[in-house]
Amino acid sequence: MASTWTPPMGYDRNAPKRAINVTINADLLTQARAYTRNVSGTLEELLAAYVEQERARRRAEDAAIDRVVDGANRFQAANGFLSDEFSNL
């Protein structure tokens, strides 16, 4: 059965290819070659998926931090600073 999964388009698929050196476990590479003829293409697809997943995770983390800051700001606007009762100014 053919896979219908396509990698995310969060990068320029037409950018030039660049050769790099990658060290990978020999046994893992042998096993991967049993499933794909194009190891480089498969690695590129998997790396693209990882980058998109990490980008989404960081966006979610930033949004969570923004909610915490907004909540703290609303609390401060309604109640003042917690340290105000201890200030001697």
C-alpha positions in Angstrom: 0.0 0.0 0.0 1.5 3.4 -1.0 1.9 6.0 1.6 -0.3 9.1 1.3 1.8 11.1 3.7 3.5 14.2 2.3 6.1 16.2 4.1 5.2 19.7 5.3 5.9 22.6 3.0 7.6 24.8 5.6 10.8 25.1 3.6 11.8 25.9 0.0 11.7 22.5 -1.7 13.5 24.0 -4.8 16.5 25.2 -2.8 19.7 23.8 -4.1 20.9 20.5 -2.5 24.0 20.6 -0.4 26.3 17.7 0.4 27.1 17.1 4.1 28.8 14.4 6.1 26.4 12.5 8.3 27.5 9.7 10.7 24.8 7.1 11.2 24.7 3.7 12.7 25.6 1.1 10.1 23.0 -1.4 11.1 20.3 1.2 11.1 21.4 2.4 7.6 21.3 -1.2 6.3 17.8 -1.7 7.7 16.6 1.7 6.3 17.8 0.7 2.8 15.5 -2.3 2.9 12.6 0.2 3.0 13.8 3.0 0.7 16.1 3.4 -2.2 16.5 7.1 -1.6 18.0 7.4 2.0 18.8 11.1 1.4 15.3 11.9 0.3 13.8 10.0 3.2 16.1 11.8 5.7 15.1 15.1 4.1 11.4 14.3 4.5 11.8 13.2 8.1 13.9 16.2 8.9 11.3 18.5 7.4 8.6 16.8 9.6 10.8 17.2 12.6 11.5 20.9 11.9 7.7 21.6 11.5 6.9 19.6 14.7 9.6 21.6 16.6 8.3 24.9 15.1 4.8 24.1 16.3 6.0 23.0 19.7 7.8 26.3 20.2 4.9 28.3 19.0 2.7 26.5 21.5 5.3 27.1 24.3 5.5 30.8 23.4 1.7 31.1 23.4 1.5 29.4 26.9 4.1 31.9 28.2 2.2 34.8 26.7 -1.0 33.5 28.6 0.9 33.4 31.9 2.3 36.9 31.4 -1.1 38.2 30.4 -2.6 36.7 33.5 0.1 38.2 35.7 -0.4 41.6 34.1 -4.2 41.4 34.7 -3.6 40.4 38.3 -1.3 43.3 38.8 -3.7 45.7 37.1 -6.5 44.6 39.4 -4.6 44.2 42.6 -1.4 46.2 42.3 2.1 44.7 42.9 2.3 42.2 45.7 5.3 44.1 47.1 3.4 47.4 47.5 2.2 46.4 51.0 5.9 46.1 52.0 7.2 49.3 50.4 8.3 52.0 52.7 8.4 54.7 50.0 
